[in-house]
Amino acid sequence: MAQSSTETDWVSRFADEVIAEAERRAPGKPVVVASGLSPSGPIHLGNLREVMTPHLVADEIRRRGIEVRHVLSWDDYDRYRKVPAGVEGVDESWAQHIGKPLTSVPAPAGSAYGSWAEHFKAAMVESLAELGVEYDPISQTEQYTTGVYREQVLFAMKHRADIDAVLDQYRTKQKPGGKKPQQKQVDEAELEAAEGSGAAAEDDGSSAEGGYFPYKPYCGQCGKDFTKVTAYDDATTELTYVCTEDEFTETVALSEFNRGKLVWKVDWPMRWAYEGVIFEPSGVDHSSPGSSFQVGGQIVHIFGGEQPIGPMYAFVGISGMAKMSSSKGGVPTPADALKIMEPQLLRWLYARRRPNQSFKIAFDQEIQRLYDEWDKLEAKVADGSVLPADAAAHTRAVRTAAGELPRTPRPMPYRTLASVVDITAGHDEQTLRILSDLDPERPLASLDEVRPRLDRAENWITTQVPADQRTLVREEPDTELLASLDDEGRESLRLLLEGLDSHWSLDGLTTLVYGVPKVMAGLEPDAKPTPELKVAQRTFFALLYRLLVTRETGPRLPTLLLAVGADRVRKLLAA
């Protein structure tokens, strides 16, 4: 049910602010939060913050029993600006479509979808469903082409001088000496990652001749937006435009014409007013002077609305993503992340950091540490020792107002699962045997008990771990290395083999492999480690790795021994 607003997490604080603002602006009406995504290419993990930030706030409001609407505008009527690199089924021939609406551009070759926009929306829609994100989708193509915004378009054209005056305050003017005014520096990579929350780079409709018009038609002949309005009559709504691409000219009645849209810096504030948006974050591409969000804050008043509460969200980085077979130009999407991590973990990464804090999503070995951290958090929640802000982030990760997300019934450590599937190459029967041996008191009845976490770990091993780092267990003993061992080396292997049967569990083998060097030093197996003992243990471990997997490192030895199996361990280690 409702959570206390005294919690120290950022979501509760924004929810308090949004509820209070909604009460002031529109008492008794549903609270409206908004996101905008442009399906101009693969919608990546940076763009996901555009949706997760309002989702988490909306969900908190919903938990408190207040009606809330999360509007997700698909900016699918934006112009197609460029051919993205590395998209399967796309080549340079798609450049011929630059300037058309995204819904009029053909989908990549082999796609099941009818347009470019639908193709890239589909993967995101699927990911959002898996993440438990509830929203009201709005296609901007539908809004414009069916005349939903007709009154707003006519209003904007009528008040174009007022809009132009606002925009003119921010237009970059050339200073003497050819230098432009200083603007806040934003990292180029961040701008690239932020692209997708609307056509931030689109022009604002300014024209050197013929006056200012905040509306851009799509050409009736080529279907592109290389158009310029040359005349408009407020009384009759008669509009004339010319296309610079094919010199096509057309005169239309704007009161009946639906093939065009307001320029972005006017379109966005118009929507705030039309939908009554109270909360909408924006990315770093809207943080500089003259940005769409800043300018929109003034233009929205012309439409009779108010600017939403709009925190800027910071960059989402990627830690060590390997090149996948279906390369997406190196920019991973939510679908890519959900192949290697459960939805709860991905939700947690967005919930635990304030929007203005950047963070990284791990595709490399760091994912194992993240999962360890998550499992420790789950343990603290279970035993009641968790801090309030951490408890809030955990709650937001595992459930929404609609209920709990599906979870792995028996969540074994991710690093253990990854090690096992690495060694077994995904062989189900062998995997079940090894995982059951981890805790012989509670053997697994089926691999379904450890799914979907097991599947995520397997996907990580197969798509993200380079082949030269995969674990290959020896088929035959390294007779040369075994023959070269001194008496101490032989004795340490004998002690290990002698203790296998009585220690055959994860905990037992952990005690055994750490205990052998202690016994060799004349100590008890449970003796406290000394610096000298740690050196001896590292030497012993390196020997075992060389004899089992040809390298001096590998998965944790207890897990490796269980995975290899007692008979094969004896075969490979018998000196």
C-alpha positions as CSV (number, residue, x, y, z in Angstrom):
1,M,0.0,0.0,0.0
2,A,1.1,3.6,0.4
3,Q,4.6,4.2,1.5
4,S,5.7,6.9,3.9
5,S,6.8,10.1,2.3
6,T,9.4,10.4,5.0
7,E,11.6,7.8,3.2
8,T,14.9,9.2,2.2
9,D,14.9,7.9,-1.4
10,W,14.7,10.3,-4.4
11,V,11.5,8.7,-5.8
12,S,9.4,9.5,-2.7
13,R,10.7,13.1,-2.7
14,F,9.7,13.7,-6.3
15,A,6.4,11.9,-5.7
16,D,5.7,14.4,-2.8
17,E,6.6,17.3,-5.1
18,V,4.5,16.1,-8.1
19,I,1.4,15.3,-6.0
20,A,1.5,18.8,-4.4
21,E,2.0,20.5,-7.8
22,A,-0.8,18.4,-9.4
23,E,-3.1,19.5,-6.5
24,R,-2.2,23.1,-7.2
25,R,-2.7,22.9,-11.0
26,A,-5.5,20.4,-11.5
27,P,-7.1,19.3,-8.2
28,G,-9.1,16.1,-8.5
29,K,-7.6,15.1,-11.9
30,P,-5.2,12.2,-12.6
31,V,-1.6,13.2,-12.2
32,V,0.2,13.1,-15.6
33,V,3.9,12.2,-16.0
34,A,5.5,11.9,-19.4
35,S,8.3,10.4,-21.4
36,G,9.2,10.8,-25.1
37,L,11.2,8.3,-27.2
38,S,12.2,8.7,-30.9
39,P,12.4,5.3,-32.6
40,S,15.0,6.6,-35.0
41,G,17.2,3.5,-34.4
42,P,17.9,1.1,-31.6
43,I,16.5,2.6,-28.4
44,H,19.3,2.2,-25.9
45,L,19.9,2.0,-22.2
46,G,20.5,5.8,-22.0
47,N,17.1,6.4,-23.4
48,L,15.6,3.9,-20.9
49,R,16.2,6.5,-18.2
50,E,13.8,8.8,-20.0
51,V,11.1,6.1,-19.2
52,M,12.3,4.7,-15.9
53,T,12.5,8.0,-14.1
54,P,8.8,9.0,-14.6
55,H,7.8,5.3,-14.2
56,L,9.3,5.0,-10.8
57,V,7.7,8.3,-9.7
58,A,4.3,7.4,-11.2
59,D,4.4,4.0,-9.6
60,E,5.1,5.5,-6.1
61,I,2.1,7.9,-6.7
62,R,0.0,4.9,-7.7
63,R,1.1,3.0,-4.6
64,R,-0.3,5.8,-2.5
65,G,-3.7,5.3,-4.1
66,I,-3.7,8.3,-6.3
67,E,-4.7,8.1,-10.0
68,V,-1.8,8.7,-12.3
69,R,-1.2,8.5,-16.0
70,H,2.3,7.8,-17.5
71,V,2.1,9.2,-21.1
72,L,4.8,7.7,-23.4
73,S,5.0,9.7,-26.6
74,W,6.5,7.8,-29.5
75,D,8.1,10.6,-31.6
76,D,7.5,8.5,-34.7
77,Y,6.5,11.6,-36.8
78,D,10.0,13.0,-36.4
79,R,12.1,13.3,-39.5
80,Y,14.5,10.4,-40.4
81,R,17.9,12.2,-39.8
82,K,20.6,9.7,-40.6
83,V,21.3,6.1,-41.4
84,P,22.5,4.6,-38.1
85,A,25.7,2.5,-38.2
86,G,25.8,-1.2,-37.5
87,V,22.1,-2.0,-37.8
88,E,21.5,-5.4,-39.4
89,G,19.5,-5.3,-42.7
90,V,20.3,-1.6,-43.3
91,D,22.7,-0.2,-45.9
92,E,23.5,3.3,-47.4
93,S,20.4,3.0,-49.7
94,W,18.3,4.1,-46.7
95,A,19.9,7.5,-47.1
96,Q,17.3,8.2,-49.8
97,H,14.6,8.3,-47.0
98,I,16.3,11.1,-45.0
99,G,13.7,13.8,-44.3
100,K,10.7,11.5,-44.3
101,P,8.7,10.8,-41.1
102,L,10.0,7.7,-39.3
103,T,6.7,5.9,-39.9
104,S,7.2,6.4,-43.7
105,V,10.7,4.9,-43.8
106,P,10.9,1.1,-44.7
107,A,11.9,-1.2,-41.8
108,P,15.3,-2.9,-42.0
109,A,15.4,-5.8,-44.5
110,G,13.9,-9.0,-43.0
111,S,11.9,-7.2,-40.4
112,A,8.4,-8.3,-39.5
113,Y,7.3,-4.7,-39.1
114,G,5.8,-2.3,-41.7
115,S,8.0,0.7,-41.0
116,W,11.3,1.9,-39.4
117,A,9.4,3.3,-36.4
118,E,7.4,0.2,-35.7
119,H,10.5,-2.0,-36.0
120,F,12.5,-0.1,-33.3
121,K,9.4,0.5,-31.1
122,A,8.7,-3.2,-31.0
123,A,11.9,-4.2,-29.1
124,M,11.4,-1.4,-26.6
125,V,7.7,-2.3,-26.0
126,E,8.7,-5.9,-25.2
127,S,11.5,-4.8,-22.8
128,L,9.1,-2.3,-21.0
129,A,6.6,-5.1,-20.5
130,E,9.3,-7.4,-19.0
131,L,10.4,-4.5,-16.7
132,G,6.8,-4.0,-15.5
133,V,6.5,-0.5,-16.9
134,E,2.8,0.6,-17.2
135,Y,2.2,3.5,-19.6
136,D,-0.3,5.1,-22.1
137,P,1.4,5.0,-25.6
138,I,0.8,7.9,-27.9
139,S,1.9,7.8,-31.5
140,Q,2.7,11.3,-32.7
141,T,2.1,10.2,-36.3
142,E,-1.5,9.3,-35.3
143,Q,-1.9,12.6,-33.4
144,Y,-0.9,14.8,-36.3
145,T,-2.2,12.8,-39.3
146,T,-5.7,12.4,-37.7
147,G,-6.0,16.1,-36.8
148,V,-5.9,15.7,-33.0
149,Y,-3.5,18.7,-32.7
150,R,-5.3,20.8,-35.4
151,E,-6.4,23.5,-32.9
152,Q,-2.9,23.6,-31.4
153,V,-1.3,24.0,-34.8
154,L,-3.6,26.8,-35.9
155,F,-3.1,28.5,-32.5
156,A,0.7,28.3,-32.8
157,M,0.6,29.8,-36.3
158,K,-1.7,32.6,-35.1
159,H,0.7,33.3,-32.2
160,R,3.9,32.8,-34.3
161,A,5.2,36.3,-33.5
162,D,5.1,35.6,-29.7
163,I,6.8,32.3,-30.2
164,D,9.4,33.8,-32.4
165,A,10.1,36.5,-29.8
166,V,10.8,33.8,-27.2
167,L,13.1,31.8,-29.5
168,D,14.9,34.9,-30.6
169,Q,16.2,35.5,-27.1
170,Y,18.1,32.2,-27.3
171,R,19.2,32.0,-31.0
172,T,23.0,31.9,-31.2
173,K,24.2,35.2,-32.6
174,Q,27.6,35.7,-34.2
175,K,29.9,38.0,-32.2
176,P,32.5,40.3,-33.6
177,G,35.5,38.2,-34.6
178,G,33.4,35.2,-35.6
179,K,33.2,33.7,-32.1
180,K,29.9,32.3,-30.8
181,P,28.8,32.8,-27.2
182,Q,30.1,30.3,-24.7
183,Q,27.7,27.5,-24.0
184,K,27.9,24.8,-21.3
185,Q,30.1,22.1,-22.6
186,V,28.4,18.7,-22.7
187,D,30.4,15.6,-23.4
188,E,30.0,14.4,-27.0
189,A,29.4,10.8,-26.0
190,E,26.7,11.9,-23.6
191,L,25.0,13.9,-26.3
192,E,25.1,10.8,-28.6
193,A,23.7,8.7,-25.8
194,A,21.0,11.2,-24.9
195,E,19.7,11.4,-28.5
196,G,16.2,9.8,-28.7
197,S,14.3,11.9,-26.2
198,G,13.0,14.0,-29.0
199,A,14.5,15.7,-32.1
200,A,16.6,18.0,-30.0
201,A,18.7,19.1,-33.0
202,E,15.8,20.0,-35.2
203,D,15.5,23.6,-36.4
204,D,13.1,26.0,-34.7
205,G,11.4,27.2,-37.8
206,S,13.3,30.4,-38.2
207,S,13.6,31.8,-41.8
208,A,15.8,34.5,-43.1
209,E,13.0,35.6,-45.5
210,G,9.2,35.4,-45.4
211,G,8.9,35.6,-41.7
212,Y,8.8,32.9,-38.9
213,F,6.5,29.8,-39.1
214,P,6.6,27.2,-36.3
215,Y,5.1,24.5,-38.6
216,K,6.8,22.3,-41.1
217,P,4.8,20.4,-43.8
218,Y,6.0,17.1,-45.3
219,C,6.2,17.6,-49.1
220,G,3.2,16.3,-51.1
221,Q,5.5,15.0,-53.8
222,C,8.7,13.5,-52.1
223,G,7.2,13.1,-48.6
224,K,10.2,14.8,-47.0
225,D,10.5,17.8,-44.8
226,F,12.9,19.9,-46.9
227,T,10.1,22.4,-47.0
228,K,9.8,26.1,-46.3
229,V,6.5,27.9,-45.6
230,T,6.4,31.0,-47.8
231,A,3.0,32.4,-47.0
232,Y,0.2,32.0,-44.5
233,D,-3.2,33.7,-44.1
234,D,-4.5,33.7,-40.6
235,A,-8.1,34.4,-41.7
236,T,-8.4,31.6,-44.3
237,T,-5.6,29.3,-42.9
238,E,-4.2,29.2,-46.4
239,L,-0.6,28.0,-46.3
240,T,1.9,27.9,-49.2
241,Y,5.2,26.0,-49.0
242,V,8.0,25.1,-51.3
243,C,10.2,22.0,-51.1
244,T,13.9,22.7,-51.7
245,E,14.5,19.0,-52.6
246,D,12.3,18.9,-55.7
247,E,11.0,22.5,-56.0
248,F,7.4,21.2,-55.5
249,T,5.0,24.0,-54.4
250,E,1.6,23.5,-52.8
251,T,-1.0,25.7,-51.3
252,V,-3.3,24.1,-48.7
253,A,-5.9,25.0,-46.1
254,L,-4.1,24.3,-42.8
255,S,-7.5,23.9,-41.1
256,E,-7.9,20.6,-43.2
257,F,-4.2,19.7,-43.8
258,N,-2.7,16.9,-41.6
259,R,0.7,16.2,-43.3
260,G,3.1,18.2,-41.2
261,K,4.1,19.0,-37.6
262,L,5.1,21.8,-35.3
263,V,8.9,22.2,-35.0
264,W,10.3,20.5,-32.0
265,K,10.9,23.5,-29.7
266,V,7.2,24.4,-30.1
267,D,5.8,20.8,-30.4
268,W,7.1,19.8,-27.0
269,P,5.7,22.6,-24.9
270,M,2.4,22.4,-26.9
271,R,2.2,18.7,-25.7
272,W,2.9,19.7,-22.0
273,A,-0.1,22.1,-22.2
274,Y,-2.3,19.6,-24.2
275,E,-1.7,16.7,-21.8
276,G,-1.4,18.7,-18.6
277,V,2.1,17.2,-17.9
278,I,3.3,17.7,-14.3
279,F,6.5,15.7,-14.4
280,E,8.9,15.0,-17.3
281,P,12.7,14.6,-17.1
282,S,15.0,15.4,-19.9
283,G,18.5,14.3,-20.9
284,V,21.8,16.2,-21.2
285,D,20.9,17.3,-24.8
286,H,18.4,19.7,-23.2
287,S,20.7,21.1,-20.5
288,S,22.4,23.9,-22.5
289,P,21.3,27.5,-22.8
290,G,18.6,27.7,-25.5
291,S,17.7,24.0,-25.2
292,S,14.3,22.7,-25.9
293,F,13.4,22.3,-22.2
294,Q,14.5,25.8,-21.2
295,V,12.9,27.5,-24.2
296,G,9.8,25.3,-23.8
297,G,9.4,26.6,-20.3
298,Q,8.5,30.0,-21.8
299,I,6.6,28.9,-24.9
300,V,4.3,26.6,-22.8
301,H,2.7,29.8,-21.3
302,I,1.6,30.9,-24.8
303,F,-0.4,27.7,-25.0
304,G,-1.9,28.4,-21.6
305,G,0.1,25.7,-19.8
306,E,3.0,25.3,-17.3
307,Q,6.3,23.7,-17.6
308,P,6.6,20.3,-15.9
309,I,8.9,19.5,-13.0
310,G,11.8,18.4,-15.1
311,P,15.0,17.0,-13.6
312,M,17.8,16.5,-15.9
313,Y,19.0,12.9,-16.0
314,A,22.7,12.0,-16.3
315,F,24.5,9.7,-18.6
316,V,24.1,5.9,-18.4
317,G,27.4,4.3,-19.3
318,I,28.3,0.8,-20.3
319,S,31.0,-1.3,-18.7
320,G,32.8,-3.7,-21.2
321,M,30.3,-4.8,-23.7
322,A,31.6,-7.4,-26.1
323,K,30.7,-7.1,-29.8
324,M,27.6,-9.2,-30.3
325,S,27.0,-11.2,-33.4
326,S,24.0,-9.0,-34.3
327,S,26.0,-5.8,-33.6
328,K,24.0,-2.7,-32.9
329,G,26.8,-0.3,-33.5
330,G,28.1,-0.9,-30.0
331,V,25.2,0.8,-28.3
332,P,23.3,-1.8,-26.2
333,T,19.6,-1.7,-25.7
334,P,17.3,-2.8,-22.8
335,A,16.7,-6.0,-24.6
336,D,20.5,-6.7,-24.7
337,A,20.7,-6.0,-20.9
338,L,17.7,-8.2,-20.2
339,K,19.4,-11.1,-21.9
340,I,22.1,-11.2,-19.2
341,M,20.3,-9.8,-16.2
342,E,16.9,-10.2,-14.6
343,P,14.4,-7.3,-14.7
344,Q,14.8,-6.7,-11.0
345,L,18.5,-6.0,-11.3
346,L,18.0,-3.6,-14.2
347,R,15.2,-1.8,-12.4
348,W,17.4,-1.5,-9.3
349,L,20.2,0.1,-11.2
350,Y,17.9,3.0,-12.2
351,A,16.0,3.1,-8.9
352,R,19.0,3.4,-6.6
353,R,20.7,6.4,-8.3
354,R,19.2,9.9,-8.4
355,P,18.4,11.0,-11.9
356,N,21.4,13.5,-11.9
357,Q,23.8,10.7,-11.0
358,S,25.5,8.9,-13.8
359,F,26.1,5.1,-13.5
360,K,27.3,2.2,-15.6
361,I,25.5,-1.0,-16.6
362,A,27.9,-3.9,-16.6
363,F,28.3,-6.3,-19.5
364,D,31.7,-7.5,-18.3
365,Q,32.9,-9.3,-15.1
366,E,31.5,-6.4,-13.1
367,I,28.0,-8.0,-13.5
368,Q,29.1,-10.7,-11.1
369,R,29.9,-8.2,-8.4
370,L,26.7,-6.3,-9.0
371,Y,24.7,-9.6,-8.6
372,D,26.7,-10.3,-5.3
373,E,25.7,-6.8,-4.1
374,W,22.1,-7.4,-5.0
375,D,22.0,-10.8,-3.2
376,K,23.5,-9.1,-0.1
377,L,20.8,-6.5,-0.3
378,E,18.1,-9.2,-0.5
379,A,19.6,-10.9,2.5
380,K,19.5,-7.7,4.5
381,V,15.9,-7.1,3.5
382,A,15.1,-10.6,4.6
383,D,16.7,-10.2,8.1
384,G,15.5,-6.7,8.6
385,S,19.0,-5.0,8.8
386,V,18.5,-3.0,5.6
387,L,18.7,0.8,5.6
388,P,15.5,2.7,4.6
389,A,16.7,4.1,1.3
390,D,18.1,0.8,0.3
391,A,14.9,-0.9,1.3
392,A,12.9,1.6,-0.9
393,A,15.2,0.9,-3.9
394,H,14.8,-2.8,-3.4
395,T,11.0,-2.6,-3.2
396,R,10.9,-0.5,-6.4
397,A,13.1,-3.1,-8.1
398,V,11.1,-6.2,-7.2
399,R,7.5,-5.0,-7.5
400,T,5.3,-2.3,-8.9
401,A,1.9,-1.1,-7.7
402,A,0.4,-3.8,-9.9
403,G,2.3,-6.6,-8.0
404,E,5.6,-8.5,-7.8
405,L,7.7,-9.2,-10.9
406,P,8.3,-12.9,-11.7
407,R,11.5,-14.0,-10.0
408,T,13.9,-16.9,-9.8
409,P,12.5,-19.3,-7.1
410,R,16.0,-20.3,-5.9
411,P,18.5,-17.5,-6.7
412,M,21.9,-19.1,-6.6
413,P,24.9,-16.8,-6.9
414,Y,25.2,-15.5,-10.5
415,R,29.0,-16.1,-10.5
416,T,28.5,-19.7,-9.6
417,L,25.8,-20.2,-12.3
418,A,28.1,-18.5,-14.8
419,S,31.1,-20.8,-13.8
420,V,29.0,-23.9,-14.1
421,V,27.5,-23.1,-17.5
422,D,30.9,-22.1,-18.7
423,I,32.3,-25.5,-17.8
424,T,29.4,-27.6,-18.9
425,A,28.8,-25.5,-22.1
426,G,25.1,-25.4,-21.1
427,H,24.6,-29.2,-20.9
428,D,21.4,-29.4,-18.8
429,E,21.9,-32.8,-17.2
430,Q,25.4,-32.0,-16.1
431,T,24.4,-28.5,-14.9
432,L,21.6,-30.0,-12.7
433,R,24.1,-32.6,-11.2
434,I,26.6,-29.9,-10.3
435,L,24.1,-27.4,-8.9
436,S,22.5,-30.2,-6.8
437,D,26.0,-31.0,-5.5
438,L,26.4,-27.4,-4.3
439,D,24.1,-28.1,-1.4
440,P,23.5,-31.9,-1.1
441,E,21.1,-31.3,1.8
442,R,18.8,-29.4,-0.6
443,P,19.3,-30.9,-4.1
444,L,17.5,-29.3,-7.0
445,A,14.5,-31.1,-8.4
446,S,14.7,-29.2,-11.7
447,L,16.7,-26.4,-13.4
448,D,13.4,-24.4,-13.4
449,E,14.2,-23.6,-9.8
450,V,17.2,-21.5,-10.8
451,R,15.6,-20.0,-13.9
452,P,15.5,-17.3,-15.3
453,R,18.8,-16.4,-13.5
454,L,20.5,-19.5,-14.9
455,D,19.6,-18.5,-18.5
456,R,20.8,-15.0,-18.0
457,A,24.2,-16.3,-16.7
458,E,24.4,-18.6,-19.7
459,N,23.7,-15.8,-22.1
460,W,26.3,-13.7,-20.5
461,I,28.9,-16.4,-20.8
462,T,28.1,-17.1,-24.4
463,T,27.7,-13.5,-25.7
464,Q,30.0,-11.4,-23.5
465,V,32.9,-13.6,-22.3
466,P,35.7,-13.8,-25.0
467,A,36.5,-17.3,-26.2
468,D,40.1,-17.1,-24.8
469,Q,38.6,-16.4,-21.3
470,R,36.2,-19.4,-21.4
471,T,37.0,-22.4,-19.2
472,L,38.2,-25.6,-21.0
473,V,38.7,-28.6,-18.8
474,R,41.6,-30.9,-19.8
475,E,40.6,-34.1,-21.5
476,E,43.9,-35.9,-20.4
477,P,46.3,-35.4,-17.5
478,D,49.3,-33.1,-17.9
479,T,51.8,-35.9,-17.4
480,E,54.8,-33.7,-17.8
481,L,53.7,-31.3,-15.1
482,L,52.7,-34.1,-12.8
483,A,56.1,-35.8,-13.3
484,S,57.9,-32.6,-12.5
485,L,56.3,-32.2,-9.0
486,D,58.4,-32.5,-5.9
487,D,57.3,-34.5,-2.8
488,E,55.4,-31.6,-1.3
489,G,53.4,-31.0,-4.5
490,R,52.5,-34.7,-4.8
491,E,51.5,-34.8,-1.1
492,S,49.2,-31.8,-1.5
493,L,47.4,-33.4,-4.4
494,R,47.1,-36.7,-2.4
495,L,45.5,-34.9,0.5
496,L,43.0,-33.2,-1.8
497,L,42.0,-36.4,-3.6
498,E,41.7,-38.2,-0.2
499,G,39.3,-35.6,1.1
500,L,37.1,-35.4,-2.0
501,D,34.3,-37.8,-1.0
502,S,33.9,-36.6,2.5
503,H,33.9,-32.9,1.4
504,W,31.7,-33.2,-1.7
505,S,29.6,-30.0,-1.4
506,L,30.4,-26.3,-2.1
507,D,31.1,-25.5,1.5
508,G,33.0,-28.8,2.0
509,L,35.3,-28.3,-1.0
510,T,35.9,-24.7,0.1
511,T,37.1,-26.0,3.5
512,L,39.2,-28.7,1.7
513,V,41.0,-26.6,-0.9
514,Y,41.9,-23.9,1.7
515,G,42.7,-26.5,4.3
516,V,45.3,-28.6,2.3
517,P,48.1,-25.9,2.5
518,K,47.3,-25.5,6.2
519,V,47.8,-29.2,6.9
520,M,50.9,-29.2,4.7
521,A,52.3,-26.4,7.0
522,G,51.5,-28.6,10.1
523,L,48.4,-26.6,11.1
524,E,44.8,-27.5,11.7
525,P,42.4,-27.2,8.7
526,D,40.5,-24.4,10.4
527,A,43.7,-22.4,11.4
528,K,43.7,-18.6,10.8
529,P,45.5,-17.7,7.6
530,T,48.9,-16.0,7.9
531,P,50.7,-14.0,5.1
532,E,53.0,-17.1,4.5
533,L,50.0,-19.4,4.4
534,K,48.2,-17.2,1.8
535,V,51.3,-17.4,-0.4
536,A,51.2,-21.2,-0.1
537,Q,47.4,-21.3,-0.9
538,R,47.9,-19.2,-4.0
539,T,50.7,-21.5,-5.2
540,F,48.5,-24.6,-4.6
541,F,45.5,-23.0,-6.4
542,A,47.7,-22.1,-9.4
543,L,48.9,-25.7,-9.6
544,L,45.3,-27.0,-9.5
545,Y,44.2,-24.6,-12.2
546,R,47.1,-25.6,-14.5
547,L,46.3,-29.3,-14.0
548,L,42.5,-28.9,-14.5
549,V,42.1,-26.0,-17.1
550,T,45.7,-25.2,-18.4
551,R,45.7,-21.7,-17.0
552,E,46.7,-20.3,-13.6
553,T,43.3,-18.8,-12.9
554,G,39.7,-19.8,-13.6
555,P,36.3,-20.1,-11.8
556,R,36.3,-20.5,-8.0
557,L,38.0,-23.8,-7.3
558,P,35.2,-25.4,-5.2
559,T,32.8,-24.7,-8.1
560,L,35.3,-25.9,-10.7
561,L,35.9,-29.2,-8.8
562,L,32.1,-29.8,-8.5
563,A,31.7,-29.1,-12.2
564,V,34.5,-31.3,-13.3
565,G,33.2,-34.2,-11.1
566,A,35.1,-36.4,-8.7
567,D,36.1,-39.2,-11.1
568,R,37.5,-36.7,-13.7
569,V,39.3,-34.7,-10.9
570,R,41.0,-38.0,-9.8
571,K,42.0,-38.8,-13.4
572,L,43.6,-35.3,-13.9
573,L,45.3,-34.9,-10.5
574,A,46.6,-38.4,-9.8
575,A,50.3,-38.0,-9.6
